[in-house]
Structures are given as C-alpha cells and as structure tokens.
C-alpha cells in the first residue's frame, strides 16, 4: 500500500469514525440482530456470494467455481435443496476451497493441474467503507494486512454483548492488556466498548518503544482515535506501556477496583492472564471477583490452574482476524476450551487433511463468511485450526439464542503460539534451515524448533541444536533468531517484541526429533507432537 492509498484509507476511516462514535446498541437490540441473522443465514450467504464473488471480476474464487462448472444459479439450487453446510461440503469436494498458505498469498492456488497466482490482498472485501489497516491476529503471517471496517466492528458487537451478558460481565469495569496498532486488539476493544456503553477504564500495552517502533501512520491512527473519542465526551484511556515483567501493576489495578467498585474484568491473552495471576500470588493479592476474557492461544490445564487458584474466573474466546470472533465460552462448559460457535456470522465445515510432513490427519476447519462487513471474502477457507464440532443441549443462555453448536479442543496444526501471539511456521523455517547453519555451522538437519509447555504453563519454543554443532555462546543463537524475526516482516517483528520480553526461546543441546516415518520437520508443534507420539506408541 503506497502513501496515497494510506491517505485515502485514513480519510475514509476518519469520516466514518464520527458516525460510529454516536452509535449505541442495547441488549435487546443485540438479541434482535442475532435472531434476524440466524433466520437469514442462507440468504445472507447467497447475497455475499452474488455480490462479493460473482459481482467482483477480480475474485480469486471465480476460477475455482469455473473449474467446478458452478454458476450462481447452481449454488442457489444447492442451498435450496440441501442447505448451507451441505452446499459448502459439495463445493469443497469440487475443489472450491482455499488452503491456509493460499489465503495468505504464500502459494499459488493449484487445482486440476492449473495454477492461479494469488496474493493475500486479492481476498479483501472490495466493499469496505470506513476502515483502518492492521496485521492479522497482531502477529500472524508474513506481513499479512487485514482491513478492519467500522461496520464490521459494529456487526461483531451483538455476539460479544450476548455472550458477555450470559456470563454476567457485560457492564463490569474493564481493563485491557493488549497491544497498539498495527496490533488491532486494543483499538478494537476500545471502540466496541462505545457501542454498549462500557468503555474500558484502563489500557495497558505490552508493546513499548524500547522493543518495537510502530510506523508513523499507526501512531497517527491511534492518537486520532483516542482524541476524537475524547472530543465526543468518551473517556478513552491512553495506552500505558507495560512490559510482561510488570504484570503486578495489572494485578494491583484489579485489587483496587475490586475494593472500590466490586467485580471487574480484564481482557487479555491467556499467557498474560497467567502472568497477572502469578504476580498476584507473589504480592498476596486475592483476585476473587475478577473475571478474565482470554484468547490468543489454547487455555491448557496448566494455564487454567494458575488463573483459578487466585480466585479469579475466566471465559475463553476464539478469534481469527480475517473473520472476527468465532466463538465464546459456554457458561456450563465441559472443559476449559468449550465454545459456542457463532453461526449467525460464519459457516463451518470440516475436512480431513494430511498434516504436512507427518503421518497424521486432522479434521481441519473451513470457514465461510456470511456478513457483508467481513474484512475478507471467505469461502471454504482453511484457517490452520482443527478441533471438534458437537451439537448438544447445555442449558447455557447462549443456547437459548440459537447457538447450539460447540467447538472444543481447538488447536493449530501449523502455527507457533505463545504469549497470545502466533507466528506461521514458514516465517521461521528459513532461519532454521539457512541462517543458523550459515552462522553457527552444521546443516538444516541439526536445528529444530519444538513447542512445549513449562511447569507454570507458559508456552516455550525450544531450539534443539545437535550436540555436534560447536557453539560457544548459546545466547548468541537466540539473539540471532530474534534479530532475523525482526527483519522478516512487521508481524514477525511484533512476535519478536513479545517473545523477547517473555524469554520464550531456549536452547536444548540434543538431536532433533525424527518422525517414525523417517522425516525431520523443522517445526514440531505441541499438539501434533503429542498426537504423533501417541500414534507411535499404538503402532509399536
């Protein structure tokens, strides 16, 4: 995006922000919006396909639909006869889908021997009006941009309102510990709070000038948004830089708020919630009455234990930036990662795929967007996650609204995750296979990155280095990895800024782990490793 495009983007955003700041959504209105969207799922899908794909000559889905010999009328008939999800399954079987790497623009789309070059921006919704630009998930992908539309923020809000109300946290005094632009999580939460009149009263940011310098356009957008909100009489807080080792300040905010105002809420990532709770234990702070809304990584049993032993409770949520919120925790959950799927906004099917480089298959998630405000046009897009989909009666208020489908055990099968940030594996493979061997010796077979949990539940990235490689200073290896991430892309640099604070990387002098089938993959993710080990034992 050039300077002229940036200027146009922010002019549109500035113009739309004035109207957005006047908008309010009551709880009853939120219920009505969700009910209407559930009733109109199929017509909303057809409308988006008609306008966003067949009505957009540059759509990357058109060549796939042409290969499948599928016209708009065919899709309409399929939906009428078999329903939305069956239609999506038929399209998936006919080759109408997009893989994770294709969606990110890292690989061309290849179907039936034909190759279609594609870039991530090709999937942008061409009809967005008042938006600003951010990086996906704060840190996912090689510089992947996501346009965040103000109408899209408004469209997400009813789901958040209903789920927060179900847990009794909708109007609690709220603190954020999220980054600033180009990480959009902080600004997004700030703006959504306007709509249901519960603006966060405190905002801490783990992104500091010491470890990351945002572009001027991102600083301007941040200051403009906050100043404009204040001109409208809205008490927008300035983001206060707070490194991960200063988590005690957030714990003290909770303590003071609990004493002065009663129950309160912190929105942050899973590992950052753990850091707050560990700091509270060290300071002797009782967090009973505090609720966390967490996301960014799976709430594993070890992480959950550290949160709940302080007296705090948590609610899990599941997002991906290209579509927004996917699900929210059940009030009668059967485990720590039991979410109600927001099917008014998205459609979801599963399809088994082979995990690259491993002898295992997973039921990958394929998402389809249903609302016109979605930042990306999504039709059977694999987002690199898998898990279980089940329909059951749970007695949760979310079920009464029509959200009877649950997502459980959601995991990634290709991304590294830790401290609420994720990094696509392809970002680091070049470092493992080219940079480190050239700098420290050995070959690509002598380095491997393994995702593990330590005794406190924090996700660590262990760099396995074969003992035959002579290394005088192990810290120099980690510093090289961090420096290369900083040079790689905006999103990788954001990941570096957080992982460097958290001491996420550590060196282990041992031989890299080979699969039973004699393969060595540079990345070995936690859940995949567990599954592989389980399969190995069963086959022994």
C-alpha positions in Angstrom: 0.0 0.0 0.0 1.5 3.4 -1.1 1.3 6.7 0.7 -1.7 7.8 -1.5 -3.6 4.7 -0.6 -2.8 5.2 3.1 -4.1 8.7 2.9 -7.4 7.6 1.3 -7.8 4.8 3.9 -7.4 7.1 6.9 -9.6 9.8 5.4 -12.4 7.2 5.0 -11.7 5.9 8.5 -11.8 9.4 10.0 -15.0 10.3 8.3 -16.7 7.1 9.4 -15.4 7.3 13.0 -17.6 10.3 13.7 -20.8 8.4 12.9 -19.5 5.3 14.7 -18.9 7.1 18.0 -22.6 8.1 18.0 -23.8 4.6 17.6 -25.3 2.6 20.5 -26.6 -0.9 20.7 -28.9 -2.0 23.6 -29.0 -5.6 24.8 -32.5 -6.1 23.4 -31.3 -4.7 20.0 -28.4 -7.2 20.1 -30.8 -10.1 20.7 -32.9 -9.0 17.7 -29.9 -8.6 15.4 -28.6 -12.1 16.2 -32.1 -13.6 15.8 -32.6 -12.0 12.4 -29.1 -13.1 11.2 -29.8 -16.7 12.2 -33.1 -16.7 10.4 -31.4 -15.3 7.2 -28.2 -17.3 7.2 -28.8 -18.8 3.8 -30.0 -15.6 2.1 -27.0 -13.7 3.6 -24.6 -16.3 2.2 -26.2 -16.1 -1.2 -26.1 -12.3 -1.1 -22.4 -12.3 -0.3 -21.5 -14.8 -3.0 -23.6 -13.0 -5.6 -22.0 -9.6 -4.9 -18.6 -10.4 -3.4 -17.7 -13.2 -5.8 -19.8 -13.3 -8.9 -20.2 -9.5 -8.8 -16.4 -8.9 -8.4 -14.5 -9.9 -11.5 -11.1 -10.0 -9.6 -12.4 -12.5 -7.1 -9.9 -15.4 -6.7 -12.9 -17.7 -6.2 -14.2 -17.3 -9.7 -11.5 -19.6 -11.4 -12.3 -22.3 -8.8 -16.0 -22.0 -9.4 -15.4 -22.1 -13.2 -13.3 -25.3 -12.9 -16.2 -26.8 -10.8 -18.6 -25.7 -13.5 -20.6 -23.9 -10.9 -22.7 -20.8 -11.6 -24.7 -18.6 -9.2 -27.9 -20.4 -10.1 -26.3 -23.8 -9.2 -25.3 -22.5 -5.8 -28.8 -21.2 -5.2 -30.3 -24.6 -6.1 -27.8 -26.4 -3.9 -28.7 -24.3 -0.9 -32.4 -24.6 -1.5 -32.2 -28.4 -1.8 -29.5 -29.4 0.7 -28.9 -26.4 3.0 -25.9 -24.2 3.5 -23.4 -26.6 5.1 -24.1 -29.4 2.6 -23.6 -26.9 -0.2 -20.2 -25.9 1.3 -19.2 -29.6 1.6 -20.1 -30.2 -2.1 -18.1 -27.2 -3.2 -15.2 -28.4 -1.1 -15.3 -31.8 -2.8 -15.4 -30.0 -6.2 -12.2 -28.1 -5.4 -13.8 -24.8 -4.3 -11.7 -24.1 -1.2 -8.6 -22.2 -0.3 -5.8 -23.5 1.8 -4.1 -21.5 4.6 -1.0 -20.8 2.6 -3.0 -19.8 -0.5 -5.1 -17.5 1.6 -2.0 -15.8 3.0 -0.7 -15.4 -0.6 2.4 -17.6 0.0 1.4 -20.2 -2.5 -0.5 -20.1 -5.8 -3.8 -21.9 -6.0 -3.3 -25.2 -7.8 -6.4 -27.2 -8.9 -6.7 -29.8 -11.7 -3.2 -29.0 -13.0 -4.0 -25.3 -13.4 -2.1 -22.6 -11.4 -3.7 -19.4 -10.3 -1.2 -16.8 -8.8 -2.8 -15.1 -5.8 -1.9 -12.5 -3.2 -3.4 -12.1 0.3 -5.0 -8.8 -0.8 -7.0 -10.5 -3.5 -9.3 -11.8 -0.8 -10.0 -8.3 0.6 -13.7 -7.3 0.7 -13.9 -4.7 -2.1 -16.9 -3.1 -0.5 -15.5 -1.9 2.8 -16.0 1.8 3.5 -14.6 3.1 6.8 -11.7 1.0 7.8 -8.1 1.1 9.0 -5.4 -1.4 8.5 -3.9 -3.9 10.9 -1.8 -7.1 10.9 -3.8 -10.3 11.3 -4.0 -11.5 14.9 -1.4 -9.0 15.8 1.3 -11.3 14.7 0.2 -13.9 12.2 1.7 -14.2 8.8 4.3 -12.6 6.6 3.2 -9.0 6.7 -0.5 -10.0 6.1 -2.7 -7.0 6.2 -6.3 -7.0 7.4 -8.6 -4.1 6.9 -10.8 -3.5 9.9 -14.1 -1.9 8.9 -16.1 0.1 11.5 -19.3 -1.6 10.2 -17.6 -4.9 10.9 -16.8 -3.9 14.5 -20.5 -3.0 14.9 -21.5 -6.3 13.4 -19.4 -8.3 15.9 -20.7 -6.4 18.9 -24.1 -8.1 19.3 -22.4 -11.5 19.7 -20.0 -10.1 22.2 -22.8 -8.5 24.1 -24.9 -11.6 24.4 -22.0 -13.8 25.4 -20.8 -11.3 28.0 -24.3 -10.9 29.4 -24.6 -14.7 29.7 -21.5 -14.7 31.9 -22.6 -11.6 33.9 -19.6 -9.5 32.7 -21.2 -7.1 30.2 -21.0 -3.9 32.2 -18.1 -4.7 34.6 -15.3 -2.1 35.0 -12.8 -3.3 32.3 -9.1 -3.2 31.9 -7.2 -4.1 28.6 -3.7 -5.6 28.3 -3.5 -5.6 24.5 -1.1 -4.0 22.0 -1.5 -0.9 19.9 -1.6 -0.6 16.1 -0.6 -2.4 14.0 -1.9 -4.9 16.5 -5.6 -4.0 16.4 -6.8 -5.8 19.5 -6.6 -2.8 21.8 -8.3 -0.3 19.5 -10.9 -2.8 18.6 -11.9 -3.4 22.2 -11.9 0.3 22.9 -14.2 1.1 20.0 -16.6 -1.8 20.7 -17.0 -0.6 24.2 -18.6 2.6 22.9 -21.4 0.6 21.3 -22.7 -0.9 24.6 -21.6 2.0 26.7 -18.9 0.2 28.7 -15.6 1.8 27.6 -12.5 0.2 29.2 -11.3 2.4 32.0 -7.6 1.2 31.8 -5.5 0.1 28.9 -2.0 -1.4 29.3 0.1 -2.2 26.2 2.9 -4.8 26.1 4.3 -3.1 23.0 6.7 -0.5 24.2 9.0 1.9 22.4 12.0 0.0 23.8 11.2 -3.2 21.9 9.1 -2.1 19.0 8.7 1.2 17.0 5.3 1.3 15.1 5.1 3.2 11.8 4.1 6.8 11.9 0.7 6.1 10.2 -0.2 3.7 13.1 0.8 6.2 15.7 -1.4 8.9 14.0 -4.4 6.5 13.8 -4.0 5.6 17.5 -3.8 9.3 18.6 -6.6 10.4 16.3 -9.0 7.7 17.5 -8.4 8.5 21.2 -8.5 12.3 20.7 -11.7 12.0 18.6 -13.3 9.9 21.3 -12.5 12.4 23.9 -13.9 15.2 21.8 -17.1 13.3 21.8 -17.0 13.1 25.6 -16.0 9.5 25.7 -13.4 8.6 28.4 -10.9 6.8 26.2 -7.8 5.9 28.2 -4.3 6.3 26.7 -2.5 3.0 26.4 0.2 2.7 29.1 3.3 0.8 28.0 3.7 -2.2 30.4 6.2 -4.9 29.8 5.5 -8.5 30.7 7.6 -8.4 33.8 5.4 -5.6 35.2 2.3 -7.7 35.4 1.9 -6.8 39.1 0.6 -3.4 38.0 -2.4 -5.1 36.4 -2.9 -7.2 39.5 -2.9 -4.1 41.6 -5.4 -2.4 39.3 -7.7 -5.4 39.8 -7.2 -5.3 43.6 -8.0 -1.6 43.8 -11.0 -2.0 41.5 -12.4 -4.9 43.5 -12.1 -2.9 46.7 -13.7 0.3 45.3 -16.2 -0.9 42.7 -16.7 -4.7 43.2 -16.4 -7.3 40.4 -14.3 -6.3 37.4 -13.0 -7.7 34.1 -9.6 -7.9 32.3 -9.4 -8.7 28.6 -6.1 -10.1 27.6 -4.3 -13.2 26.1 -4.1 -16.5 28.0 -0.4 -16.3 29.0 -0.7 -12.7 30.0 -3.6 -13.6 32.3 -1.3 -16.2 33.8 1.4 -13.6 34.4 -1.1 -11.4 36.2 -2.2 -14.3 38.4 1.4 -15.3 39.2 2.2 -11.7 40.2 -1.0 -11.6 42.3 0.2 -14.7 44.2 3.6 -13.2 44.8 2.0 -10.0 46.1 -0.6 -11.8 48.2 -3.5 -10.4 46.2 -6.8 -12.2 46.3 -8.5 -11.9 42.9 -11.9 -13.3 43.8 -14.5 -11.3 41.9 -12.2 -10.8 38.9 -13.1 -12.3 35.5 -10.7 -12.7 32.6 -11.9 -12.9 29.0 -9.0 -14.6 27.3 -7.9 -15.8 23.9 -4.9 -15.9 21.6 -3.9 -19.4 22.5 -5.5 -22.6 24.0 -6.3 -22.4 27.7 -4.4 -25.6 28.7 -5.0 -27.2 32.1 -1.7 -25.8 33.5 -2.6 -22.3 32.5 -6.1 -22.6 33.8 -4.8 -23.8 37.2 -2.6 -20.8 37.6 -5.6 -18.5 36.9 -8.2 -20.1 39.0 -6.0 -20.7 42.1 -6.1 -16.9 42.7 -9.9 -16.9 43.0 -10.3 -15.4 39.5 -12.5 -17.0 36.9 -12.0 -17.0 33.1 -14.0 -17.1 29.9 -12.4 -18.3 26.8 -12.9 -16.8 23.3 -11.8 -17.8 19.8 -11.0 -15.3 17.1 -9.2 -15.0 13.8 -8.6 -11.6 12.4 -9.9 -12.2 8.9 -13.3 -13.0 10.2 -13.5 -11.7 13.8 -14.9 -13.6 16.7 -15.7 -17.3 16.0 -17.0 -18.5 19.4 -17.3 -17.7 23.1 -17.1 -19.9 26.2 -20.1 -21.8 27.4 -21.4 -21.0 30.9 -21.8 -24.7 31.5 -18.6 -25.8 29.8 -17.4 -29.4 30.0 -13.8 -28.3 29.8 -11.6 -25.2 29.6 -11.9 -24.9 25.8 -15.7 -25.4 25.2 -17.1 -22.6 23.0 -20.4 -21.7 21.4 -20.0 -21.3 17.7 -21.4 -18.0 16.3 -23.2 -19.5 13.3 -25.1 -16.2 12.6 -21.8 -14.8 11.3 -20.0 -17.8 9.9 -20.5 -21.2 8.4 -18.1 -24.0 9.3 -17.4 -27.4 7.8 -14.6 -29.9 8.4 -12.4 -31.9 6.0 -9.6 -34.4 6.8 -6.2 -33.2 5.6 -2.7 -34.6 5.9 -0.6 -32.5 8.2 2.5 -31.6 6.1 5.4 -33.8 7.0 3.6 -36.0 9.4 1.8 -39.3 9.2 -1.4 -38.0 10.8 -4.6 -36.4 9.6 -6.7 -33.8 11.3 -10.3 -32.6 10.7 -9.4 -29.1 9.5 -11.8 -26.2 9.9 -13.0 -24.5 6.7 -14.8 -21.2 7.3 -17.2 -19.2 5.2 -18.2 -15.6 5.9 -21.9 -14.6 5.9 -22.0 -10.9 6.6 -21.2 -8.1 4.1 -18.9 -6.3 6.6 -16.3 -9.1 6.8 -12.7 -7.8 6.1 -12.0 -10.7 3.8 -14.4 -12.6 1.5 -14.1 -16.1 2.9 -15.5 -19.2 1.1 -14.3 -22.6 2.4 -11.1 -21.1 3.7 -8.8 -23.3 5.9 -7.5 -21.2 8.8 -4.9 -23.7 10.0 -7.1 -24.8 13.0 -8.8 -28.1 13.8 -10.9 -29.5 16.6 -14.3 -31.0 17.4 -17.8 -29.7 16.5 -20.6 -31.0 18.5 -24.3 -30.2 19.0 -25.7 -30.6 22.5 -28.1 -29.1 24.9 -26.1 -27.4 27.7 -28.6 -25.1 29.4 -26.5 -22.1 28.7 -28.2 -18.8 27.8 -26.3 -18.9 24.5 -28.2 -22.0 23.6 -31.5 -20.1 24.0 -30.3 -17.5 21.4 -29.8 -20.4 18.9 -26.1 -21.2 19.4 -26.3 -24.9 20.0 -23.1 -25.9 18.2 -20.0 -26.2 20.3 -16.3 -26.1 19.3 -13.9 -28.0 21.5 -10.2 -28.8 21.7 -9.4 -26.1 19.1 -5.7 -26.2 18.1 -3.5 -25.1 15.3 -1.6 -27.6 13.2 0.9 -25.3 11.6 1.4 -22.1 13.7 3.7 -21.5 16.7 1.7 -19.9 19.6 2.8 -18.3 22.8 2.1 -15.2 24.9 -1.0 -14.5 22.9 0.8 -14.2 19.6 1.1 -16.6 16.8 3.6 -17.0 14.0 3.1 -19.0 10.9 5.8 -21.7 10.7 7.0 -20.7 7.3 8.3 -17.4 8.9 11.0 -19.2 10.8 11.9 -22.1 8.6 14.4 -20.0 6.6 16.1 -19.1 9.9 16.4 -22.7 10.9 17.5 -24.1 7.6 19.6 -21.3 6.2 20.6 -18.6 8.7 21.6 -20.7 11.6 23.7 -23.3 9.7 25.5 -20.5 7.8 26.2 -18.6 11.1 27.0 -21.4 13.5 27.7 -24.4 11.3 26.0 -27.7 10.8 23.2 -28.4 8.3 19.4 -27.9 8.2 19.2 -31.3 9.9 20.9 -30.0 13.0 18.2 -27.5 14.0 14.6 -27.9 15.1 12.1 -25.7 16.9 9.8 -27.6 19.4 6.7 -26.0 21.0 6.5 -27.1 24.7 4.8 -26.0 28.0 6.9 -25.3 31.1 6.0 -26.1 34.7 3.9 -22.9 35.0 2.0 -23.5 31.8 3.9 -20.9 29.6 4.5 -22.0 26.1 8.2 -22.1 25.3 9.9 -22.6 21.9 12.9 -24.9 22.5 15.5 -24.7 19.8 17.1 -28.1 19.5 20.7 -27.9 18.3 22.6 -31.1 17.6 25.5 -31.6 20.1 28.0 -31.9 17.2 27.5 -28.2 16.4 30.1 -26.3 18.3 28.5 -23.2 19.8 30.4 -21.0 22.3 27.6 -18.7 23.3 24.1 -20.1 23.3 22.6 -16.7 24.0 24.0 -15.6 20.7 22.0 -18.2 18.8 18.7 -16.9 20.4 19.7 -13.3 19.7 20.3 -14.3 16.0 16.8 -15.8 15.8 15.2 -12.7 17.3 17.1 -10.4 15.0 16.1 -12.3 12.0 12.5 -12.3 13.0 12.8 -8.5 13.4 14.0 -8.3 9.8 11.4 -10.7 8.4 8.1 -8.7 8.5 6.0 -6.4 10.5 4.1 -9.3 12.0 7.3 -11.3 12.8 8.8 -8.3 14.4 5.7 -7.9 16.7 6.1 -11.5 17.7 9.8 -10.9 18.4 9.0 -7.9 20.7 6.7 -10.1 22.9 8.8 -13.3 22.8 12.0 -11.4 23.7 10.3 -10.0 26.8 8.9 -13.4 27.8 12.2 -15.3 27.2 10.1 -17.7 25.1 13.1 -19.2 23.3 15.5 -21.6 25.0 18.3 -23.8 23.7 18.4 -27.6 24.1 21.6 -29.4 23.1 20.1 -32.6 21.7 19.5 -34.3 18.4 16.4 -33.1 16.5 13.4 -35.4 16.7 12.6 -37.5 13.7 9.2 -39.0 12.9 8.6 -42.7 12.8 8.4 -42.5 9.1 12.0 -41.1 8.9 11.2 -37.5 8.4 12.6 -34.4 10.1 10.4 -31.4 10.2 12.0 -28.1 11.3 8.9 -27.3 13.4 7.4 -29.7 16.0 4.2 -28.2 17.4 2.9 -29.3 20.8 -0.4 -30.9 19.9 1.0 -32.5 16.8 3.9 -33.9 18.7 1.6 -35.4 21.3 -0.6 -37.0 18.7 2.4 -38.3 16.8 3.9 -39.8 20.0 0.5 -41.4 20.8 0.3 -42.9 17.3 3.9 -44.2 17.6 3.1 -46.0 20.8 -0.1 -47.5 19.4 1.9 -48.8 16.3 4.7 -50.2 18.4 
